Every structure is written in C-alpha cells, then in structure tokens.
C-alpha cells in the first residue's frame, strides 16, 4: 500500500499507535476513549481514521472495549512514515 494514500488523520493515528506499541509492546491495544486527544484529532477525525485504517488492514478494531491495535502491515507502514520524517 502506498503511504501517500493516508490522510493526515490516519497518519496521526498510526504514529500515536506506534508510541503505544513502543511503550507497551506488540499487544498494546489502547481504548478509543481519549485516543483522539492522544493523537491530536477531533472525535469525528478519529472515527474516520479508525474506519479507513481498519478497511486498509493497518489496524484491528475491537468493538467490545472499543480499542485498536496495529497489524503487522500497519507497523511496517508507520515505521516507513517515521523513517521519512513524518514523526
């Protein structure tokens, strides 16, 4: 997948999830409650980013908590973003 297809909100959310990944580990599954503030997004932007990233297979979404987590492909994409200086 091309990183150019990511919106600003999607990029922000991926970079935010990378922080959780690095601090907690691969099982990091932050709840959506408050994640908008952590990522620097409005609530509606978070909803759009979660939907889009989930559809692209870059994050997994759990409705019960609700919470999200990077997929292996999502981790590869966000690491590329960081290497390119978007972090």
VENLINNOR-V819867 format. One line per field, one symbol per residue. phi: phi as a letter, one per 20 degrees, with the letter a starting at -180 (. if undefined). Layout:
phi->???
//
This chain:
phi->.effeeffffffffffffffgffdpgegcffffnfffgemcfgfffgffffffffemecdcdffefbcbfegffffffffgffenee
//
